[in-house]
Amino acid sequence: MVKTSCLAVVATLLLVIASPAFAGGDDDLSLMTNRDDVVAKFLAKLQSCDVSEKQIAAFALGEARCTEAVVPLMKMLHDGPEKCRIVAALALCRMGEARGTFAVKQAARFDESERVRTLAAWYYDQYVQPGAFAFTTTPQETRQVAEGK
């Protein structure tokens, strides 16, 4: 089932890969048609120094629901810059794999960044378990804050 869903998204992945923000250097990903090659290149991009490449790769792997990326995405969720942690949380929730969704739930409770905590809770609530978090408006501000149930 995972392989079937990944194959269904390969066309989308190829469009993302061909974008100017993702293209670079001599490894022309836009010519790849083999699912394993595409996934391998996206997994390699998760190790990139470029934050935008990491975000694109994480998002694409999450949308493709490629469970091979769960552990690298969990590492990104734990160790990455704030923007990467947010995209990793979304990707892991979209995959729906138990280890990844548990990591997102923990990030929603314990991440050092309030923004990451709130968005991780939102993604978890939207894609994994509706109603898992209650969202309230704080009196001083109009932003929402997640509270675990």
N, CA, C and O atoms as a DFTB+ gen file, in Angstrom:
596 C
 N C O
     1  1       0.813      -1.186       0.000
     2  2       0.000       0.000       0.000
     3  2       0.859       1.254       0.000
     4  3       0.583       2.195      -0.744
     5  1       1.910       1.275       0.837
     6  2       2.792       2.432       0.884
     7  2       3.475       2.617      -0.458
     8  3       3.587       3.736      -0.958
     9  1       3.935       1.505      -1.044
    10  2       4.609       1.592      -2.333
    11  2       3.648       2.116      -3.396
    12  3       4.047       2.907      -4.252
    13  1       2.397       1.690      -3.353
    14  2       1.397       2.161      -4.315
    15  2       1.162       3.647      -4.146
    16  3       1.105       4.379      -5.134
    17  1       1.024       4.107      -2.907
    18  2       0.798       5.539      -2.700
    19  2       2.018       6.345      -3.098
    20  3       1.883       7.459      -3.604
    21  1       3.204       5.802      -2.879
    22  2       4.417       6.507      -3.299
    23  2       4.486       6.612      -4.817
    24  3       4.868       7.650      -5.356
    25  1       4.121       5.546      -5.497
    26  2       4.141       5.584      -6.957
    27  2       3.122       6.576      -7.501
    28  3       3.365       7.217      -8.524
    29  1       1.997       6.706      -6.833
    30  2       0.969       7.645      -7.278
    31  2       1.441       9.087      -7.154
    32  3       0.938       9.966      -7.853
    33  1       2.395       9.332      -6.277
    34  2       2.858      10.698      -6.045
    35  2       4.142      11.012      -6.813
    36  3       4.600      12.155      -6.791
    37  1       4.718      10.048      -7.474
    38  2       5.981      10.273      -8.181
    39  2       5.869      11.425      -9.172
    40  3       6.802      12.216      -9.305
    41  1       4.759      11.528      -9.855
    42  2       4.598      12.630     -10.809
    43  2       4.678      13.976     -10.098
    44  3       5.299      14.912     -10.601
    45  1       4.052      14.071      -8.937
    46  2       4.116      15.306      -8.157
    47  2       5.537      15.559      -7.685
    48  3       6.020      16.691      -7.730
    49  1       6.202      14.514      -7.236
    50  2       7.575      14.657      -6.785
    51  2       8.466      15.168      -7.908
    52  3       9.316      16.032      -7.694
    53  1       8.266      14.636      -9.090
    54  2       9.088      15.073     -10.221
    55  2       8.859      16.542     -10.537
    56  3       9.797      17.240     -10.922
    57  1       7.642      17.020     -10.384
    58  2       7.371      18.446     -10.596
    59  2       8.081      19.285      -9.553
    60  3       8.650      20.329      -9.873
    61  1       8.051      18.834      -8.298
    62  2       8.731      19.564      -7.228
    63  2      10.235      19.546      -7.461
    64  3      10.913      20.560      -7.296
    65  1      10.744      18.391      -7.844
    66  2      12.178      18.242      -8.070
    67  2      12.653      19.176      -9.175
    68  3      13.745      19.740      -9.094
    69  1      11.851      19.332     -10.182
    70  2      12.258      20.134     -11.328
    71  2      12.215      21.631     -11.033
    72  3      12.675      22.427     -11.851
    73  1      11.676      22.029      -9.891
    74  2      11.583      23.454      -9.576
    75  2      12.974      24.046      -9.426
    76  3      13.895      23.357      -8.990
    77  1      13.140      25.322      -9.785
    78  2      14.453      25.953      -9.703
    79  2      15.032      25.960      -8.291
    80  3      16.251      25.885      -8.136
    81  1      14.194      26.046      -7.258
    82  2      14.705      26.069      -5.891
    83  2      15.337      24.742      -5.504
    84  3      16.207      24.700      -4.634
    85  1      14.911      23.661      -6.138
    86  2      15.411      22.344      -5.775
    87  2      16.534      21.889      -6.683
    88  3      17.414      21.136      -6.266
    89  1      16.503      22.349      -7.929
    90  2      17.525      21.937      -8.886
    91  2      18.851      22.549      -8.482
    92  3      18.901      23.636      -7.906
    93  1      19.888      21.864      -8.780
    94  2      21.189      22.433      -8.473
    95  2      22.282      21.447      -8.752
    96  3      22.161      20.253      -8.478
    97  1      23.348      21.962      -9.301
    98  2      24.512      21.122      -9.530
    99  2      24.314      20.147     -10.660
   100  3      23.497      20.345     -11.559
   101  1      25.083      19.093     -10.583
   102  2      25.112      18.140     -11.681
   103  2      24.153      16.971     -11.509
   104  3      24.016      16.165     -12.429
   105  1      23.486      16.849     -10.370
   106  2      22.563      15.728     -10.200
   107  2      21.159      16.171     -10.617
   108  3      20.409      16.730      -9.817
   109  1      20.823      15.917     -11.863
   110  2      19.546      16.340     -12.408
   111  2      18.472      15.343     -12.025
   112  3      18.321      14.303     -12.665
   113  1      17.724      15.666     -10.973
   114  2      16.697      14.777     -10.456
   115  2      15.477      14.714     -11.359
   116  3      14.719      13.745     -11.309
   117  1      15.277      15.738     -12.184
   118  2      14.067      15.793     -12.995
   119  2      14.010      14.678     -14.036
   120  3      12.942      14.420     -14.591
   121  1      15.122      14.015     -14.313
   122  2      15.133      12.939     -15.310
   123  2      14.866      11.570     -14.702
   124  3      14.755      10.585     -15.433
   125  1      14.760      11.487     -13.384
   126  2      14.559      10.200     -12.725
   127  2      13.107       9.763     -12.801
   128  3      12.190      10.566     -12.626
   129  1      12.914       8.486     -13.064
   130  2      11.564       7.950     -13.078
   131  2      11.415       6.775     -12.124
   132  3      10.293       6.345     -11.857
   133  1      12.489       6.256     -11.617
   134  2      12.461       5.135     -10.700
   135  2      12.123       5.638      -9.300
   136  3      12.809       6.515      -8.776
   137  1      11.088       5.097      -8.701
   138  2      10.620       5.540      -7.388
   139  2      11.719       5.454      -6.345
   140  3      11.886       6.386      -5.559
   141  1      12.466       4.371      -6.315
   142  2      13.522       4.201      -5.326
   143  2      14.616       5.254      -5.481
   144  3      15.158       5.742      -4.489
   145  1      14.942       5.603      -6.729
   146  2      15.940       6.642      -6.970
   147  2      15.452       8.003      -6.478
   148  3      16.204       8.764      -5.870
   149  1      14.184       8.295      -6.751
   150  2      13.613       9.577      -6.320
   151  2      13.609       9.660      -4.796
   152  3      14.020      10.672      -4.228
   153  1      13.152       8.613      -4.139
   154  2      13.117       8.593      -2.675
   155  2      14.532       8.723      -2.122
   156  3      14.749       9.461      -1.160
   157  1      15.491       8.027      -2.705
   158  2      16.879       8.097      -2.241
   159  2      17.423       9.524      -2.354
   160  3      18.117       9.996      -1.453
   161  1      17.116      10.198      -3.440
   162  2      17.578      11.576      -3.612
   163  2      16.924      12.510      -2.597
   164  3      17.581      13.400      -2.057
   165  1      15.635      12.311      -2.336
   166  2      14.964      13.136      -1.331
   167  2      15.537      12.865       0.051
   168  3      15.728      13.797       0.832
   169  1      15.812      11.604       0.363
   170  2      16.417      11.280       1.654
   171  2      17.796      11.925       1.779
   172  3      18.172      12.396       2.853
   173  1      18.543      11.945       0.682
   174  2      19.857      12.606       0.687
   175  2      19.700      14.108       0.906
   176  3      20.514      14.724       1.594
   177  1      18.663      14.696       0.326
   178  2      18.427      16.137       0.489
   179  2      18.079      16.490       1.929
   180  3      18.291      17.629       2.346
   181  1      17.549      15.541       2.697
   182  2      17.284      15.804       4.114
   183  2      18.583      16.077       4.876
   184  3      18.563      16.718       5.927
   185  1      19.699      15.597       4.355
   186  2      21.002      15.797       5.001
   187  2      21.691      17.061       4.501
   188  3      22.791      17.383       4.949
   189  1      21.060      17.778       3.582
   190  2      21.635      18.969       2.976
   191  2      21.849      20.077       4.001
   192  3      21.214      20.098       5.055
   193  1      22.741      20.982       3.680
   194  2      22.954      22.163       4.529
   195  2      21.918      23.239       4.223
   196  3      21.692      24.133       5.039
   197  1      21.297      23.160       3.068
   198  2      20.332      24.165       2.639
   199  2      18.959      23.878       3.255
   200  3      18.352      22.841       2.989
   201  1      18.487      24.806       4.073
   202  2      17.220      24.619       4.788
   203  2      16.061      24.457       3.818
   204  3      15.172      23.641       4.062
   205  1      16.046      25.215       2.719
   206  2      14.922      25.111       1.780
   207  2      14.892      23.749       1.098
   208  3      13.811      23.213       0.851
   209  1      16.051      23.178       0.790
   210  2      16.090      21.833       0.203
   211  2      15.573      20.796       1.192
   212  3      14.849      19.877       0.810
   213  1      15.942      20.941       2.455
   214  2      15.453      20.022       3.483
   215  2      13.934      20.103       3.591
   216  3      13.258      19.079       3.694
   217  1      13.401      21.321       3.569
   218  2      11.962      21.498       3.702
   219  2      11.220      20.890       2.516
   220  3      10.208      20.215       2.702
   221  1      11.702      21.117       1.319
   222  2      11.060      20.564       0.124
   223  2      11.089      19.043       0.173
   224  3      10.083      18.389      -0.103
   225  1      12.245      18.478       0.523
   226  2      12.374      17.018       0.587
   227  2      11.452      16.433       1.652
   228  3      10.780      15.430       1.411
   229  1      11.422      17.057       2.829
   230  2      10.569      16.554       3.916
   231  2       9.108      16.592       3.501
   232  3       8.376      15.624       3.706
   233  1       8.684      17.700       2.921
   234  2       7.290      17.825       2.496
   235  2       6.941      16.767       1.449
   236  3       5.909      16.105       1.554
   237  1       7.790      16.610       0.453
   238  2       7.529      15.647      -0.620
   239  2       7.470      14.217      -0.082
   240  3       6.598      13.441      -0.473
   241  1       8.392      13.871       0.807
   242  2       8.385      12.521       1.388
   243  2       7.142      12.291       2.233
   244  3       6.587      11.192       2.239
   245  1       6.706      13.313       2.938
   246  2       5.488      13.187       3.733
   247  2       4.260      13.021       2.869
   248  3       3.405      12.181       3.150
   249  1       4.168      13.819       1.814
   250  2       3.023      13.708       0.906
   251  2       3.003      12.363       0.196
   252  3       1.936      11.818      -0.087
   253  1       4.179      11.834      -0.088
   254  2       4.281      10.523      -0.747
   255  2       4.094       9.381       0.250
   256  3       3.988       8.217      -0.139
   257  1       4.056       9.724       1.533
   258  2       3.904       8.746       2.607
   259  2       4.964       7.632       2.516
   260  3       4.664       6.447       2.660
   261  1       6.182       8.050       2.278
   262  2       7.307       7.116       2.160
   263  2       7.863       6.835       3.555
   264  3       8.596       7.647       4.119
   265  1       7.511       5.701       4.088
   266  2       7.873       5.375       5.468
   267  2       9.374       5.199       5.657
   268  3       9.850       5.166       6.792
   269  1      10.121       5.085       4.575
   270  2      11.578       5.013       4.695
   271  2      12.132       6.294       5.312
   272  3      13.243       6.303       5.841
   273  1      11.365       7.358       5.244
   274  2      11.822       8.660       5.726
   275  2      11.455       8.930       7.184
   276  3      11.803       9.989       7.707
   277  1      10.771       8.019       7.850
   278  2      10.302       8.283       9.212
   279  2      11.461       8.606      10.150
   280  3      11.411       9.619      10.848
   281  1      12.476       7.799      10.187
   282  2      13.586       8.020      11.124
   283  2      14.338       9.315      10.792
   284  3      14.589      10.104      11.703
   285  1      14.713       9.573       9.518
   286  2      15.361      10.857       9.235
   287  2      14.475      12.059       9.556
   288  3      14.977      13.088      10.010
   289  1      13.182      11.947       9.331
   290  2      12.278      13.056       9.658
   291  2      12.149      13.239      11.165
   292  3      12.027      14.366      11.645
   293  1      12.174      12.146      11.911
   294  2      12.152      12.253      13.370
   295  2      13.421      12.957      13.863
   296  3      13.370      13.754      14.800
   297  1      14.549      12.660      13.231
   298  2      15.798      13.342      13.582
   299  2      15.678      14.827      13.276
   300  3      16.104      15.662      14.073
   301  1      15.099      15.161      12.124
   302  2      14.911      16.564      11.760
   303  2      13.971      17.247      12.752
   304  3      14.203      18.392      13.139
   305  1      12.928      16.561      13.158
   306  2      11.979      17.107      14.122
   307  2      12.662      17.397      15.455
   308  3      12.310      18.356      16.143
   309  1      13.615      16.586      15.808
   310  2      14.306      16.737      17.089
   311  2      15.463      17.730      17.025
   312  3      15.667      18.502      17.963
   313  1      16.229      17.719      15.919
   314  2      17.488      18.465      15.866
   315  2      17.522      19.632      14.884
   316  3      18.458      20.431      14.928
   317  1      16.543      19.755      14.010
   318  2      16.630      20.743      12.940
   319  2      16.312      22.159      13.377
   320  3      15.858      22.396      14.497
   321  1      16.561      23.105      12.464
   322  2      16.124      24.478      12.712
   323  2      14.599      24.527      12.821
   324  3      13.915      23.599      12.388
   325  1      14.075      25.590      13.390
   326  2      12.641      25.694      13.639
   327  2      11.802      25.406      12.389
   328  3      10.848      24.632      12.457
   329  1      12.142      26.013      11.263
   330  2      11.362      25.811      10.033
   331  2      11.375      24.348       9.604
   332  3      10.361      23.826       9.142
   333  1      12.502      23.695       9.753
   334  2      12.595      22.279       9.380
   335  2      11.798      21.407      10.343
   336  3      11.178      20.431       9.922
   337  1      11.807      21.745      11.622
   338  2      11.029      20.967      12.602
   339  2       9.537      21.053      12.285
   340  3       8.805      20.074      12.432
   341  1       9.096      22.225      11.853
   342  2       7.679      22.398      11.516
   343  2       7.309      21.536      10.312
   344  3       6.285      20.852      10.340
   345  1       8.116      21.555       9.266
   346  2       7.817      20.754       8.073
   347  2       7.932      19.264       8.389
   348  3       7.152      18.461       7.877
   349  1       8.895      18.892       9.225
   350  2       9.027      17.482       9.616
   351  2       7.782      17.018      10.369
   352  3       7.314      15.899      10.160
   353  1       7.248      17.864      11.236
   354  2       6.026      17.504      11.969
   355  2       4.871      17.277      11.001
   356  3       4.122      16.310      11.139
   357  1       4.727      18.160      10.030
   358  2       3.669      17.996       9.028
   359  2       3.864      16.700       8.249
   360  3       2.919      15.929       8.079
   361  1       5.078      16.458       7.780
   362  2       5.353      15.255       6.987
   363  2       5.062      13.989       7.787
   364  3       4.459      13.051       7.265
   365  1       5.483      13.956       9.039
   366  2       5.249      12.771       9.870
   367  2       3.759      12.552      10.128
   368  3       3.292      11.413      10.146
   369  1       3.026      13.620      10.325
   370  2       1.575      13.473      10.516
   371  2       0.897      13.002       9.242
   372  3      -0.022      12.184       9.295
   373  1       1.335      13.505       8.105
   374  2       0.750      13.083       6.830
   375  2       1.021      11.600       6.572
   376  3       0.190      10.911       5.980
   377  1       2.174      11.110       7.012
   378  2       2.502       9.689       6.841
   379  2       1.619       8.819       7.711
   380  3       1.151       7.767       7.276
   381  1       1.389       9.254       8.937
   382  2       0.534       8.496       9.834
   383  2       1.180       7.278      10.465
   384  3       0.481       6.455      11.055
   385  1       2.481       7.139      10.360
   386  2       3.194       6.011      10.934
   387  2       3.344       6.232      12.438
   388  3       3.655       7.346      12.860
   389  1       3.134       5.218      13.242
   390  2       3.017       5.345      14.695
   391  2       4.220       6.010      15.361
   392  3       4.044       6.885      16.209
   393  1       5.449       5.607      14.992
   394  2       6.638       6.203      15.631
   395  2       6.709       7.697      15.342
   396  3       7.013       8.498      16.227
   397  1       6.426       8.062      14.095
   398  2       6.500       9.460      13.706
   399  2       5.432      10.308      14.360
   400  3       5.708      11.418      14.815
   401  1       4.207       9.791      14.411
   402  2       3.132      10.577      15.021
   403  2       3.343      10.723      16.529
   404  3       2.992      11.751      17.108
   405  1       3.912       9.703      17.163
   406  2       4.240       9.825      18.585
   407  2       5.280      10.924      18.793
   408  3       5.174      11.708      19.736
   409  1       6.287      10.983      17.915
   410  2       7.319      12.023      18.014
   411  2       6.705      13.413      17.856
   412  3       7.104      14.350      18.547
   413  1       5.739      13.548      16.950
   414  2       5.074      14.839      16.760
   415  2       4.276      15.209      18.005
   416  3       4.285      16.363      18.432
   417  1       3.592      14.239      18.582
   418  2       2.820      14.503      19.798
   419  2       3.735      14.976      20.925
   420  3       3.379      15.875      21.686
   421  1       4.911      14.367      21.025
   422  2       5.873      14.788      22.046
   423  2       6.414      16.186      21.742
   424  3       6.619      16.985      22.656
   425  1       6.645      16.480      20.471
   426  2       7.107      17.824      20.084
   427  2       6.043      18.868      20.413
   428  3       6.370      19.988      20.804
   429  1       4.783      18.504      20.256
   430  2       3.689      19.421      20.571
   431  2       3.656      19.760      22.061
   432  3       3.135      20.804      22.454
   433  1       4.198      18.899      22.862
   434  2       4.211      19.136      24.303
   435  2       5.528      19.721      24.807
   436  3       5.531      20.525      25.739
   437  1       6.647      19.326      24.197
   438  2       7.931      19.620      24.815
   439  2       8.917      20.418      23.972
   440  3       9.983      20.763      24.484
   441  1       8.629      20.732      22.719
   442  2       9.598      21.469      21.905
   443  2       9.874      22.828      22.543
   444  3       8.993      23.433      23.154
   445  1      11.096      23.290      22.392
   446  2      11.490      24.581      22.991
   447  2      10.786      25.769      22.339
   448  3      10.637      26.817      22.968
   449  1      10.356      25.619      21.098
   450  2       9.713      26.706      20.372
   451  2       8.189      26.628      20.503
   452  3       7.590      25.592      20.216
   453  1       7.573      27.718      20.934
   454  2       6.112      27.745      21.034
   455  2       5.470      27.551      19.670
   456  3       4.429      26.906      19.550
   457  1       6.101      28.116      18.641
   458  2       5.570      27.978      17.278
   459  2       5.568      26.512      16.840
   460  3       4.581      26.029      16.285
   461  1       6.665      25.813      17.088
   462  2       6.736      24.390      16.740
   463  2       5.715      23.607      17.543
   464  3       5.014      22.756      16.995
   465  1       5.621      23.884      18.840
   466  2       4.645      23.178      19.677
   467  2       3.228      23.365      19.147
   468  3       2.473      22.400      19.030
   469  1       2.870      24.595      18.829
   470  2       1.508      24.877      18.369
   471  2       1.224      24.232      17.022
   472  3       0.167      23.629      16.837
   473  1       2.159      24.349      16.071
   474  2       1.924      23.758      14.752
   475  2       1.964      22.235      14.797
   476  3       1.191      21.578      14.099
   477  1       2.846      21.668      15.603
   478  2       2.878      20.206      15.746
   479  2       1.541      19.712      16.302
   480  3       1.005      18.705      15.840
   481  1       1.009      20.421      17.289
   482  2      -0.298      20.060      17.852
   483  2      -1.393      20.199      16.798
   484  3      -2.282      19.352      16.706
   485  1      -1.329      21.247      16.019
   486  2      -2.338      21.476      14.969
   487  2      -2.302      20.349      13.936
   488  3      -3.343      19.802      13.572
   489  1      -1.099      20.005      13.467
   490  2      -0.976      18.925      12.477
   491  2      -1.456      17.603      13.064
   492  3      -2.168      16.848      12.402
   493  1      -1.069      17.325      14.295
   494  2      -1.495      16.091      14.955
   495  2      -3.019      16.055      15.043
   496  3      -3.639      15.027      14.769
   497  1      -3.610      17.168      15.422
   498  2      -5.065      17.262      15.559
   499  2      -5.768      17.126      14.208
   500  3      -6.847      16.539      14.131
   501  1      -5.176      17.655      13.160
   502  2      -5.797      17.614      11.836
   503  2      -5.647      16.267      11.137
   504  3      -6.584      15.799      10.489
   505  1      -4.475      15.638      11.261
   506  2      -4.172      14.453      10.454
   507  2      -4.119      13.135      11.215
   508  3      -4.251      12.072      10.608
   509  1      -3.930      13.182      12.519
   510  2      -3.738      11.942      13.269
   511  2      -4.934      11.639      14.161
   512  3      -5.579      10.603      14.007
   513  1      -5.230      12.534      15.089
   514  2      -6.303      12.291      16.049
   515  2      -7.051      13.594      16.318
   516  3      -6.646      14.385      17.170
   517  1      -8.135      13.809      15.592
   518  2      -8.927      15.026      15.821
   519  2      -9.375      15.118      17.286
   520  3      -9.839      14.139      17.871
   521  1      -9.229      16.301      17.854
   522  2      -9.625      16.514      19.240
   523  2      -8.556      16.183      20.253
   524  3      -8.800      16.279      21.456
   525  1      -7.363      15.790      19.795
   526  2      -6.291      15.443      20.732
   527  2      -5.790      16.667      21.489
   528  3      -5.315      16.541      22.618
   529  1      -5.890      17.829      20.895
   530  2      -5.451      19.072      21.519
   531  2      -6.594      20.074      21.469
   532  3      -7.365      20.115      20.511
   533  1      -6.685      20.870      22.505
   534  2      -7.665      21.955      22.540
   535  2      -6.922      23.246      22.219
   536  3      -5.835      23.485      22.744
   537  1      -7.487      24.055      21.382
   538  2      -6.864      25.313      20.997
   539  2      -7.667      26.457      21.599
   540  3      -8.878      26.563      21.404
   541  1      -6.964      27.309      22.334
   542  2      -7.611      28.449      22.979
   543  2      -6.880      29.723      22.588
   544  3      -5.708      29.692      22.212
   545  1      -7.576      30.827      22.681
   546  2      -6.970      32.126      22.420
   547  2      -6.518      32.708      23.742
   548  3      -7.286      32.760      24.703
   549  1      -5.266      33.149      23.793
   550  2      -4.756      33.732      25.026
   551  2      -5.308      35.149      25.180
   552  3      -5.533      35.827      24.177
   553  1      -5.530      35.608      26.402
   554  2      -6.132      36.931      26.615
   555  2      -5.282      38.088      26.077
   556  3      -5.831      39.053      25.545
   557  1      -3.951      38.006      26.205
   558  2      -3.105      39.107      25.765
   559  2      -2.926      39.145      24.255
   560  3      -2.640      40.202      23.692
   561  1      -3.085      38.037      23.611
   562  2      -2.803      37.949      22.174
   563  2      -3.937      37.220      21.485
   564  3      -4.777      36.585      22.122
   565  1      -3.938      37.328      20.166
   566  2      -4.987      36.653      19.402
   567  2      -4.519      35.339      18.799
   568  3      -5.265      34.714      18.046
   569  1      -3.301      34.905      19.111
   570  2      -2.836      33.632      18.555
   571  2      -3.366      32.455      19.369
   572  3      -3.772      32.605      20.522
   573  1      -3.353      31.297      18.747
   574  2      -3.865      30.120      19.414
   575  2      -2.750      29.364      20.099
   576  3      -1.620      29.326      19.612
   577  1      -3.066      28.769      21.220
   578  2      -2.123      27.969      21.979
   579  2      -2.740      26.591      22.172
   580  3      -3.915      26.467      22.517
   581  1      -1.930      25.556      21.944
   582  2      -2.426      24.187      22.075
   583  2      -2.279      23.706      23.507
   584  3      -1.284      23.986      24.176
   585  1      -3.276      22.987      23.958
   586  2      -3.226      22.361      25.272
   587  2      -3.566      20.899      25.097
   588  3      -4.630      20.568      24.576
   589  1      -2.671      20.012      25.529
   590  2      -2.914      18.579      25.424
   591  2      -4.050      18.144      26.317
   592  3      -4.244      18.683      27.407
   593  1      -4.803      17.160      25.847
   594  2      -5.902      16.614      26.651
   595  2      -5.473      15.368      27.348
   596  3      -6.262      14.763      28.073
